[in-house]
C-alpha cells in the first residue's frame, strides 16, 4: 500500500433515508486510506428528518412521521456505532456524528464540515436525482476541497497506478495539484488527453504538464488518444483506465445549468454514472 503524506483529515458522508439497506464502500475505502495516510477520519452518518406541514397534518399523520423519524435516527445511530468499532479495529482515530436533519440541512452541514478537511470520500450514486448524488455535487462546488467518488466494489484504497484525465483547463490543473499526495505515492502515473475533445493546442498539452510532475518526483508518461467522429470520450477514458490497470483517475469537475440546481457537465456526468475505479475530482 502506498504511503500518503499531507493527508491528515478525511471525511465521509453517509445518509440514512430508511429506503433500503445499503452498504458503503466509501467507508471501507476511507478507513484503509486513513491507515495509509495516518489520518484522522470524520464520519457524518446523518438521517433525513421528515417534516410535515402542521396545518395540513392530522394527529395520525404526525404520528407516522414521528415514528419514521425515530426509525431512521435509530438506523443512523447503529451505523455510527459500527463505524466506531471498525475504526478502532484498524487503529484509526475517528469522530462520528449521527445528526437528524432535513434534506437541505444535511447537504449544507456536510459541505461546511468538508471545508475543514483535506479530502472528502463519498459513495458513487448512479441515479441523477438522489440525496447522495446531491451530496457529491454540493461538496464539490461549495466546500473548496477535492472529493473521491467510490464506485461499488472498491472498499479498500489502492493508488499504485493513476490516470490523469487532462484537458489543459483550470479545473484539471486544480485536480492535479490537489492530487499531488496520491501522485507522489503512486508507482506510475499516465497523463491521458483525448485529442479533439477540446482545443488542446490553445491550452497546456499533457507533454508540458509532465515535466512539472517529474520535478515532484512522479514517474509519469503521456498518452494522447484520438477521438473518433462522434466518439464517446467517457468510453475512451474507461477503456484506457482498464488497459493501464489504474487504481484511480484524477480529473477536474465542472458544472452547467440553473444557479439553484447544480448539474455536472456532460463528461463528468457520464463518468459519474458508470466508472470502473474511484474518481478523484476537484473544481
Secondary structure, DSSP 4 states (H G I P E B T S, - for coil): -PPP-S--EEEEEEEE-SS-----HHHHHHHHHHHHHT-EEEEEEEEEPP---TTT--HHHHHHHHHHHHHHHHHHHHHHHHHHHHHHHTT--EEEE--EE-HHHHHHHHHHHHTTSSEEEEE----SSSHHHHHHHHHHHHSSSEEEEE-TT--S---SEEEEE--SSHHHHHHHHHTHHHHHH-SEEEEEEEETSS-GGGS--HHHHHHHHHHTT--EEEEEEEPPTT--HHHHHHHHHHHHT-SEEEEE--EES-TTS-EE-HHHHHHHHS-SSEEEEE-
